[in-house]
Amino acid sequence: MPFSLGTTSVWPIGQLFPQESEGIDSLFLLMRENPQRLAGKSWAAVMEIYLNSPELKAILSVLWLYYGLPPSKISGSTYAFPSLGFLSDGAYYPVGGSQAISDSFARYVEQHGGTVYKNTEVVQILQKGDSAYGVKIADGHEFTSRVVVSNASPSLTSGMLRDDERRLAFRSTTTELKPSISAFEVFLGLGRDLVGDLKMTDVQVFQEKSYNLDDSYQASLVGDVEACTVLVTFYDNIYRGYSPKGKNTVSIVVAQDYGVWQDLEGDYFLGNTTTYDKRKLDMTERLIARVEKSLLPGLADAVQVQKAFTPMSCVEVSGSDRGAIYGWECKPDTERPSRTTPIKGLYLSGAWTQPGAGEVGVMWSGLGCFKDIMKTW
């Protein structure tokens, strides 16, 4: 059966599955106190030890969309650490949106004498001998430094390096790894307070067509927006004043493989977007219709502004391999590359290195990168 998981109505989960309460308690105790036992196992294998109900396992795993792999494929530790916080303590969202976090970092840099260059492409990592000593940007200007930190994908980073044995050594650290899935996102500005009119109180709702999340994942791989997991976010329920008075901001997100769009790659990057635009519009309208039918009656008529973001968009704005939004896939046997590299003075930070993806993951990566740099300098 289809099911929806809202953020205000399902917890504590033990009330819905009283016969599983002992197993639920044991699972959460493991997640809190003995997380090393999750290493090397899938999240599905971890749940199998403690839980019996397929429905319960699916509900506890619906956050898979946040990490890019279903429970049978994702690392137990990757799923458990952030999910424990979500399910036990709730989540936080910055006033001003995610952009407010980036703006805060930029202000800090500028207040301490640094300069932030926006919309500026780095085309080369400058090297001398076995060391990196700066970068060159697209207009030819060079910036020298004691260290260079890249948060770009390994293929993009290696493409800026001199072609020698150190570049080959750098690339060899990721040859066995696979980029994560991408996403198709629809952002909607509604000309009325539809969410308030319908008395929606959730912040986010996850929708599934069945309790088999592997089927949902397979639907995401082929772009079946009628069958895949859908995440709907109501931003005006996060904090008052997110949208202008009497209006709403809503997003609809599905995981999606880059292969859904790969046949249009050549035309898209040559500027011929006719077929791409038609496919994007069709997928957008199908997602709006699905959410309208299942959750928000009157949605289509309320839409005043709409914008869609595809896996191809992700490649264009970030250079991410195959539009990956989580860096490398988070499988149990995935060992993310070190933040240090074979090139002296070149460090990595972000979703493609340790410890992992997500805003919190890449912040920890940045802190770890700073520690690695200070060990040397």
N, C-alpha and C positions, 0 to 999 in steps of 0.2 A: 504494500500500500504506500501511496505517497505520504510524506510527512514534512511538516515545517517545524523548525526549531527557532523560537524567538528568544530574545535576551532577557525577558522579564517573567517568563511563565513556566520554565521547566525545572528550575533548581529549587530545593535539593532533589536530585534525580532518584534517591532512595525511596521517596514517597510514591513514585510511579512504579518502581520495581522492588517492593518490600522483600520478596523472596531472594533478591540478590544483594541485600544490604550488607551482609557480612563480606561478600566478595568485593563490593564497592569500597568498603572501608579498608580492606587489605590492599587493594590496588592503589588507593590514594596514599596509604601509609608507605608503600614501596616507593611511590613517586617522590614523597617528601624525604624519607629517611634513608633509603638504600638505592639511589638512582643508578649506581654502577651496574646493578643487575639488569638494567635496560640495554646496556651496550651490546651491540652485535645482534640484537633481535629486532624484528619488525614490531610495530605497535599492535598488529593483530595477534602475533605470537604472545606478546605480553598479556593482552586481555584474555587470551584463551586459558591462561593459568587460573584466572580468578572468576571469570564470568561465563554464563551459559546462554543467556538470551541474545539472539542475533539482533533483535530490535534495540536492546540496551547498548550493545557494542556499536551499532550504527550511530545512535544518538551521541555517545561519548566520542565518536570519531568524526563528527560532522565538521569539525574545525579543520579537517584535512585541506580544505581549500586555502587556508592561510599558509600552508607549507608546500603544497604542490604535488603530493602523492597520496594515494589512498592508504588505509591502514595495513593492507597486505604488503605494501612496498616501502613505506616510510620507516625510518629508524625510530625505534621506541623512545630513545632519549630525545631526539629532535621533536617528536610530537609531545612528549610528556612535560618537558620543562616549561614551555610557555603556556600549554593548555592547563596545567595545574593552576597557574596564576589566573587565567581567564575564568575557569570554572569555580575556583575556590574564593578568589578575592575580587573578581571583576577586572575591568580594564579602564584605562584612562585615555583621554583624547585632548589634544592641545586646543585651547581657544585660538581661533584663527586658522585652524586646519593644520595639516602636516607641514605646509609651507612655513608655518611659524617656527618650527624647529630649525629648518635650514636658515631662516632669517636670523635666528638667535645666534647660531654658530658664526654666520657672516659678520654680525655686529661685533661679536667678541674678537674676531680676527682684526677687524678694522680699528676697534678701540685699543688694541695692543700693537698698533703700528703696521699691521699687515694690509695687503690689498687683495680684494676678491674680484676676479675677472669672470663675468657672466657671458654665456654664449661665445666662448673663446675656445677654439679647438687646438689641442696640443697635437702636433704632427710628428714630433721626434723627441726621444729621450737622448740627451747629449751624453756621450761617453768618451772617456780618455783612459786608455789602458784597460784595466779590469773594473773600472768604476764609472758610476753615473754621476754627473755633476750639474745637471740642469735639464731644462726642456726648451724646445722651440715651438712657437705657436704659428698658426696658419699665415699670419702676415709677415713672418720672418723674424720677429723679435725673439730674443733668447733671454732666458732667466736662469741664472746660475745659483747653485745652492750646495750645501753639504750633503743633503739627502733628497731623494725624489720618492714620493709616495703615490702609487697609482691605485685607484679604486675601479678602474676599467676592467673589462674581461681580459683573461690571459691572452687571447688571440689578438685583441686590440693593443694590449701592452707590448706583446712580443713584436708586433708589426712596427712599432716605433723604435725598436732596438737595432743595433748594427748586426749584420748577418755574420755571426761567428759561432764558435763552440759554446759560448756562454748563453747565447740566445737559444741554441738547440737544447742546452741543459735546462733552461727555464721552461721551454715548451714541453720537455719530456715529463715534467712533473704532473701534467694534466692530460696526457694522451689517453688514459683509460677512463676518464670522467665524462659524464654526459650532462649537457645543460638542462636546467629544469624546464618545466612547462611555462608557457606564457599566459596571457589573459586577454579577454575581450571585455571591455568596460563601456557602459553607457551612463553618461552623466546627464541628469535631467533637471531643468529649472521649471517648476510648475507655477502657473499663473494664479493659482488659488491654494488655500491651505487644505489640500485634499487629505493629508495625514491627520490633521486635527478634526476635520469633518467626519472622518471614518473612525475617530477615537483610537487611532493606532498609538500604542504606548511603547512599543519595542524600539530599540535603536537599530538592531540588525535582525534579519530573519534569513535563515538558511532553508532552502527548499530542496527536497529530494523526491525523485519519482519512485524510489523503492528503498528498501533497507540494504540493498547490495551496493555498497559504495564503489566496488570495483567496476560495476556497470556504469556508474556515474562518471568514473574516471575515463573509461573507454569512450563514452559519449563526448567527453571533453577533447579527447585526442582527435576525433573526426569532425568536431565542430557542430555536433547535434545539440543545438540550444534548447530543444524541446525535452531532451532526456537528461542533460547534465545537471550537476549541482548549480544552484543559483543563489547568490548572496545579494540581498537587498538591504541598503542602508538608508535610514531616515535621519538626516543630519540635524534637522530641527528638533529632534528628540534628544540630541546630545547636549545642546545648550541653547538657551533662549537667545534669539537674535541672530542665529546662523544665517537665515535668509531674510530678505525684506519682509516687513509685516504683511501677513495675508498670503504669503507665497511659501513654497517648499523647495528644498534641494534633496534629490533622491539619486542614488546610484544603483545600477544593476551590474553585477560582476560574475563572470564565469571563467573558469580555467580553460585554456585553449592551446592546442599545439601549433607551433609555427607552420607545420606542414599543411594546415588548412589554407594557408595563404601563399605557400611557396611557389605555386604555379604562376602567380602574378608578380613575382619578385622582379623580373627583368623589366616589365612594363612600368611598374611602380617607381623604381629608382631612375627610370628615364623620363619620368614625368607624365606618362600615359596612364592615368588613374581611372579611366571610364569604367572598366569592368570592376576594378577594386571598389570604387565608390558605390556601384550598384550592389555588390555583395555586402558591403558594410551596412548600407541602408536596409537591405533585406533582413540581415541578422539583427539589426537594431529594432526594427519593427516587430519581428518575431518575439524578441525578448520582452518588449513592452507589452505585447498581446498576452504573453504567458503570465506576466506579473499582474496585469489587469484582470485576467480571468481568475487567478488563484488568490490574489491578495489585495489589490487596489482597484476596485471597480471605478471607472471613470478616468483612469490614468491617461489614456491616449488623448482625450479631449482637453485634459488639464495641462499638457506639455506646452510650454512657451519657448523653451530653449533646449536643444539636445545636441550632445557631442559624443562621438564614439571613439574609442582608443583600441587599436588592434595590435596583435603581435608584430605586425609590420611597423606600426607607429613606434613600438618600443625599440626596434632596431634602429629606426631613424633618429630618435632623440637621445639614445644612450649608447648605441653601438653594441648592445648586448647580444651575445651569440644566440641565434634563433629566437630572439626576443625574450630570453629567459628572465624571469622576474625574481628568482630566488638563487641566482648563481648556479652552482652545481646541484643536481638532484640530491635529495637528502636520504639516500638509501643506507641500510645498516652497515654496508661494507664501504661506504664512501669516506675516504680520508682526504679532507680538504687540504690543499697545499699550504705550506708554511707562509707566514707573512714576510719572511726573509727570502732573498732570491740569490742565484749564483752571481748576480752582478752586484758588486760592492756598492752600498749607498742606495740601492733600489729596494723599496719595500712595498708590500701590498696591504691594502685595507679594503673592507667591504664584504659584499655577499659572496665573492668568489674565493675567499680565503677563510681562515679560522676566526671565530667559531662557527659562523653560519649566517643565514639570511634574516630578513626582517629588520625593522627600524632598530629594535633593541639589539639584535645580533650584530648589526654593522657598527653600532655605537661601541659595543664591547670590543669589536675588531679594531676600531680606532684607538681605544685605550690600550689594547694589547700591542698595537703597532708602535705607539709612543713608547711603551716600556721596552720593546725590542730595540728601538732607535737609541734610547738612553743607555742601554747596556753597552752599546758600541761607542757612543759619543760622550 
